[in-house]
């Protein structure tokens, strides 16, 4: 019999630009630059959405929330995450845990991780200890190191109750 668990992976990149708000992990992070995107450009929430949808074999965030659709212009990504959670729960899945990494040269993410975990766990109706957020720089290499962009990765485990 096939196990009732599935794993998903997400990856996303957003350009950073002066004068934009910087939403990350569902919170507004003070910084001179913010991520550019059709929604609020919260790269961490976007990778979590992609990982969840992928684990459930439901395509990706762009399929469900197209960046060409004006109704998603500037939308709070926490709303998108709520909708993704509704989709996977309607398919009979729950989230076991999330492991994510934010790649960003500046600002330092560590002081914000506890609040991000709390906000994301609340949105997903999960325990805080089941949401892992890590951060790294790229040692000044590439677009992240040059502070031109931010990227993130996420892996999720979902399960179906037997």
N, C-alpha and C positions, 0 to 999 in steps of 0.2 A: 504494500500500500504506500502511496506517495505521502511524504510528510506534509503537515499543514503549515509549513513555514515558507516564506519567500524573502529574498534579499533584493534590494534595489540600490542603485547608485545614481547620484546626480552631480553635475558639474556646470558651473555658470561663470561668466565674466561680465563685468560692467566697466565702462570707461568712467574715470573720475574727472570732474570739471569744477572749476571755481564757481561759487555762487549757488550750487545745488545743495539741497538738504541731504544728509547722509544717514539713511535708514539702514540698519543692520541688525538682524535678529529680532526685528519687531520693535526696536527702540531707535530714537533719534540720537545719534552720536555726534557730539560737537566736533567740528572740523572745518577747515577752510574750503575743502572740496567735498563734493558728494557724488554719488553714483548717478549716471545718466541712463534713463530707460523710459519705456512707455508707461509703466506703473510707477510706484515709488522707488523701483530699482533695488529692492532689498535682496541682494545676491544670496544671502544665507537662506532666507525663506524660499527663494526660487529653487535652490538645489535640493532642499528638503522636499518640496512639492514634486520635483522631477524624480527623486529617488522613490518616494511613495507611489507615484503613478507608475513608474517602471516596475516596481516590485509587484504591483497588482496587474501588470500587463495592460495598462490603460493609456499608453502613449506618453505624451509629455505636457508640460505646462503650456507651451505655445499652441498645442492642439485644442486645449480646453479654454484658454484665455488669450486669444490671438492679439498680437501687438498692433494689428491693423483695425481692431474693434474700438471705436471711440468710447464705449462704455467702460473700458478698462484703463482709460487715460488717467494717470495720476492715482490710481486705486491703491489703497492700503494693502500691502501684500498679506497682511494677517487675514484679510477677507478671502483672498485666494487660498490660503492655507486651510481656512475653515471649510471652504468648498471642497478642497481635495480630501480632507478628512471625511466629509459627508460621502463623497464618492467611494472611498475605500471601505467605509463602514457599511454602506448600502450593498457592497459586494461581499460582505461578510468577514472583513478583515479588521484586526486591531493592530496597533503598533507595539512591538516589543521594546525596541530601543532605536535611538538615532545616534550616529557618530558623525561629527562634522568638523571640517577644518576651514578656517578663513585665512586666505593669503593676502596680506596687506602690509605695506611698509610702514605707513603712518596713517592714522594715529594708532597708538597702542590699544589693542582690543581687550587685553586681560582685565582692566578695571571694569569692563562692561559685561563680562561673561555671565556672572551670577544673575544680573537683571535679564539678560537675553534668555537664559535658561528658564527663568521663572515665567516670562511672558510667553515663550513658545510652548512650555508645558501647559500653561493655562489655555491657550488657544486650541491645543490639540487634545485637551482633557486627559493629560498624562501626568505621571509622577516626574518631578524635577530630576530625580536621579537617573531617569531613563533618557535624558537629553544630554549628550556630550557635545561640547563646543570647545575646539582648540584653535589656536591662532599661531601663525608663523609669518615671518618675512621671507623674502627670496634673496636675502643678503645683497640687496641693491641690484640684482640681476633681472633682466626682462622688463615687461611693462609694469609688473607689480613693483619691482625694485626701483624703477624710475618714477613711481607714483603716478603713472598714467591710468592705472586701473586696479580693480580688486577682483579676486576670483575666490571661489569656494567649492568644496567637495562635500558630499554627504553620502553615507551608507545607512540604510535602514533595514530593520528586520520587521516583517509583518507576519501575522499568524491568523489562522482561521480556527475558531473554536470548534472542536469535533462534536 
